[in-house]
Amino acid sequence: MHTEKEEAVAEVLRQLPGDLRRVAEVLGLEAAVKLSKAFRGTYLYVHGLSNLRRLVRDEEIRRAYDQGVKVKALALRYGLTERHIRRILSGASVGLPEGLLRMLKD
């Protein structure tokens, strides 16, 4: 059984235009309203996660290396060249929070 509130929210969702409805279904109605207010009338493009996933991969490579995994093994594990692994290791870590690392791995 649905509560009266759930039925009211479902009706509001049915009335929303396509993209805003999808945002409300994914993030919740309250977040969709906040987003709509903040970006009212603006074309908003939502990028994929490839750049963030690369940052996560690079952080995993740095951590594995720090734990003693050899460059050659990392290259094989991640399908990269040893040169690319060394380039990653020479770069600065952005210090991604653990929670974000776990979220992006899924």
FITORDREN-716708 format. One record per residue: x, y, z of N, C-alpha, C, O in turn; residue in three letters. Coordinates in steps of 0.001 Angstrom, whole numbers, padded with zeros to 6 digits, always signed. Example, Ala and Ser with C-alpha at 12.3 -4.5 7.8 and 13.67 -1.06 7.14 Angstrom:
2
+013190-005690+007800+012300-004500+007800+013200-003300+007800+014236-003319+008465Ala
+012850-002250+007080+013670-001060+007140+012900+000030+007870+013409+001138+008039Ser
//
This chain:
106
+000834-001183+000000+000000+000000+000000+000876+001242+000000+001916+001296+000656Met
+000431+002231-000748+001137+003501-000810+000476+004498+000129-000747+004552+000252His
+001306+005272+000777+000764+006313+001636+000270+007471+000772+000572+007553-000419Thr
-000482+008347+001387-000992+009514+000670+000160+010380+000153+000098+010921-000951Glu
+001198+010498+000960+002360+011297+000557+003052+010671-000654+003408+011378-001596Lys
+003243+009355-000636+003883+008662-001759+003072+008830-003038+003636+009016-004116Glu
+001768+008765-002918+000914+008948-004087+001001+010375-004617+000971+010589-005829Glu
+001110+011352-003719+001236+012748-004134+002567+012970-004855+002613+013652-005879Ala
+003632+012402-004331+004946+012525-004966+004920+011859-006338+005447+012412-007304Val
+004318+010692-006432+004222+009989-007714+003469+010826-008733+003847+010860-009904Ala
+002418+011496-008309+001643+012359-009225+002481+013547-009675+002449+013917-010849Glu
+003229+014146-008757+004104+015265-009130+005140+014782-010150+005402+015464-011140Val
+005721+013621-009911+006710+013075-010850+006116+012888-012240+006771+013179-013241Leu
+004889+012409-012306+004233+012208-013603+004038+013530-014342+004002+013557-015572Arg
+003913+014612-013600+003653+015921-014207+004936+016633-014669+004865+017583-015450Gln
+006081+016190-014203+007327+016857-014569+007705+016566-016015+007430+015480-016525Leu
+008346+017548-016686+008828+017294-018043+009971+016279-018023+010634+016109-017000Pro
+010199+015611-019139+011113+014476-019281+012397+014473-018486+012557+013641-017592Gly
+013337+015392-018783+014638+015366-018113+014516+015643-016628+015184+015003-015816Asp
+013672+016588-016270+013496+016903-014853+012861+015722-014120+013184+015460-012961Leu
+011964+015016-014791+011367+013814-014191+012446+012778-013917+012476+012162-012852Arg
+013329+012594-014886+014404+011601-014720+015318+011990-013558+015706+011136-012761Arg
+015663+013272-013462+016491+013745-012350+015791+013471-011023+016421+013007-010073Val
+014500+013754-010955+013737+013527-009723+013678+012042-009377+013739+011672-008205Ala
+013561+011196-010394+013520+009756-010136+014857+009243-009612+014895+008332-008785Glu
+015951+009826-010091+017280+009365-009693+017732+009997-008379+018238+009305-007495Val
+017550+011305-008251+018079+012026-007092+017046+012338-006020+017393+012663-004885Leu
+015795+012239-006384+014729+012619-005464+014125+013949-005876+014778+014781-006507Gly
+012879+014130-005510+012131+015324-005909+012752+016595-005342+012865+017599-006045Leu
+013155+016557-004078+013726+017753-003447+015003+018197-004168+015192+019388-004413Glu
+015876+017247-004507+017112+017581-005216+016810+018108-006614+017485+019019-007093Ala
+015799+017543-007269+015426+018002-008604+014926+019440-008560+015232+020237-009447Ala
+014167+019765-007542+013663+021137-007396+014832+022086-007152+014878+023164-007746Val
+015772+021714-006296+016950+022549-006033+017757+022762-007310+018189+023877-007602Lys
+017954+021702-008056+018699+021780-009307+017986+022692-010298+018618+023516-010959Leu
+016686+022544-010397+015893+023364-011297+015969+024841-010921+016077+025699-011797Ser
+015915+025139-009637+016006+026527-009181+017388+027111-009470+017511+028259-009898Lys
+018420+026310-009232+019787+026793-009406+020144+027018-010878+020900+027936-011198Ala
+019610+026197-011763+019993+026253-013175+018814+026567-014090+018851+026256-015280Phe
+017796+027166-013555+016560+027476-014277+016853+028033-015677+017531+029050-015823Arg
+016335+027353-016694+016459+027824-018070+017827+027626-018697+018036+028022-019843Gly
+018753+027030-017983+020109+026817-018481+020224+025418-019047+019710+024458-018475Thr
+020912+025310-020191+021219+023990-020721+022310+023394-019852+023367+024003-019687Tyr
+022077+022237-019304+023023+021606-018390+023428+020256-018957+022594+019366-019123Leu
+024704+020111-019249+025235+018850-019754+025922+018125-018600+026768+018707-017920Tyr
+025574+016889-018380+026177+016101-017298+027224+015181-017922+026900+014273-018687Val
+028471+015436-017583+029578+014651-018123+029566+013239-017557+029017+012986-016485His
+030174+012337-018287+030367+010987-017793+031441+010980-016715+031956+012031-016333Gly
+031766+009822-016240+032698+009698-015119+034098+009260-015533+034901+008877-014683Leu
+034401+009312-016833+035682+008769-017285+036875+009476-016644+037841+008813-016269Ser
+036835+010795-016508+037960+011502-015876+038099+011115-014403+039209+010901-013916Asn
+036976+011028-013700+037040+010622-012292+037514+009181-012156+038276+008854-011247Leu
+037059+008322-013063+037488+006918-013009+038998+006809-013251+039664+005966-012649Arg
+039536+007658-014130+040974+007672-014371+041721+008101-013110+042755+007527-012769Arg
+041191+009121-012413+041814+009556-011162+041811+008437-010121+042785+008253-009391Leu
+040711+007697-010063+040615+006562-009134+041636+005501-009510+042341+004979-008646Val
+041718+005177-010805+042697+004177-011258+044110+004608-010886+044892+003813-010365Arg
+044432+005870-011155+045782+006363-010856+046076+006303-009360+047191+005980-008953Asp
+045080+006613-008553+045262+006538-007097+045485+005090-006662+046320+004823-005798Glu
+044744+004159-007256+044933+002743-006943+046346+002292-007325+046978+001529-006594Glu
+046830+002764-008465+048180+002416-008913+049212+002935-007916+050135+002210-007544Ile
+049061+004186-007482+050007+004752-006514+050005+003952-005202+051061+003653-004645Arg
+048819+003619-004728+048719+002875-003464+049330+001482-003586+050034+001022-002687Arg
+049054+000813-004712+049620-000527-004908+051142-000451-004981+051838-001300-004423Ala
+051651+000557-005662+053101+000732-005766+053713+000979-004380+054761+000429-004040Tyr
+053037+001812-003597+053514+002104-002239+053522+000850-001361+054280+000763-000395Asp
+052670-000118-001710+052613-001372-000952+053577-002421-001511+053594-003564-001053Gln
+054380-002022-002509+055420-002919-003009+055143-003604-004333+055966-004398-004789Gly
+054012-003325-004964+053728-003941-006260+054654-003310-007299+054780-002087-007358Val
+055294-004133-008107+056268-003675-009101+055567-002995-010286+054405-003264-010589Lys
+056319-002108-010938+055802-001352-012089+055318-002305-013177+054249-002096-013749Val
+056078-003331-013463+055707-004280-014519+054372-004972-014194+053522-005140-015067Lys
+054207-005363-012943+052952-006016-012532+051779-005048-012642+050687-005439-013052Ala
+052000-003787-012278+050935-002781-012397+050562-002553-013857+049386-002411-014191Leu
+051565-002519-014716+051307-002333-016145+050443-003472-016683+049498-003237-017436Ala
+050764-004688-016302+049972-005845-016743+048560-005800-016169+047589-006065-016877Leu
+048447-005466-014889+047148-005432-014213+046204-004411-014853+045013-004676-015015Arg
+046735-003255-015211+045886-002172-015707+045917-002009-017225+045264-001118-017768Tyr
+046670-002862-017905+046716-002792-019362+047384-001522-019875+046991-000973-020905Gly
+048396-001064-019145+049124+000142-019519+050593-000213-019727+051043-001282-019315Leu
+051332+000678-020361+052766+000453-020515+053470+000800-019203+052945+001548-018378Thr
+054661+000246-019031+055454+000583-017845+055769+002072-017826+055807+002690-016762Glu
+055992+002640-018986+056269+004080-019080+055083+004892-018567+055250+005876-017847Arg
+053883+004460-018953+052678+005165-018495+052521+005031-016976+052149+005993-016305His
+052801+003857-016440+052733+003661-014987+053715+004600-014295+053368+005231-013297Ile
+054936+004698-014814+055923+005598-014211+055465+007053-014279+055693+007821-013344Arg
+054824+007433-015375+054296+008797-015516+053231+009053-014444+053201+010117-013827Arg
+052372+008076-014235+051335+008204-013188+051986+008348-011819+051592+009194-011016Ile
+052996+007505-011562+053668+007527-010259+054427+008832-010023+054598+009247-008877Leu
+054880+009476-011085+055627+010728-010922+054695+011924-010716+055138+012992-010294Ser
+053429+011748-011009+052459+012828-010828+051996+012915-009384+052146+011981-008596Gly
+051437+014049-009072+050946+014267-007705+049601+013581-007507+048749+013578-008396Ala
+049432+013015-006352+048151+012420-005981+047166+013537-005666+047525+014530-005032Ser
+045928+013374-006109+044911+014381-005798+044246+014099-004457+043438+014898-003983Val
+044581+012969-003845+044056+012658-002512+042556+012460-002493+041849+013102-001716Gly
+042068+011575-003344+040632+011310-003380+040184+010664-002076+040861+009766-001575Leu
+039067+011098-001521+038547+010497-000290+038159+009036-000522+037712+008675-001610Pro
+038330+008209+000489+038010+006780+000392+036578+006545-000084+036331+005677-000921Glu
+035651+007310+000445+034259+007120+000047+034044+007323-001444+033302+006572-002077Gly
+034688+008329-002001+034588+008584-003434+035247+007466-004232+034734+007049-005270Leu
+036375+006989-003748+037051+005873-004424+036132+004661-004517+036011+004041-005574Leu
+035477+004328-003390+034571+003163-003372+033369+003396-004283+032953+002491-005007Arg
+032813+004603-004248+031627+004903-005041+031916+004782-006534+031095+004250-007280Met
+033055+005263-006970+033396+005268-008391+033843+003913-008896+033823+003665-010102Leu
+034246+003032-007997+034657+001684-008422+033459+000836-008803+033594-000093-009598Lys
+032310+001129-008264+031105+000337-008529+030535+000611-009905+029521+000023-010280Asp
//
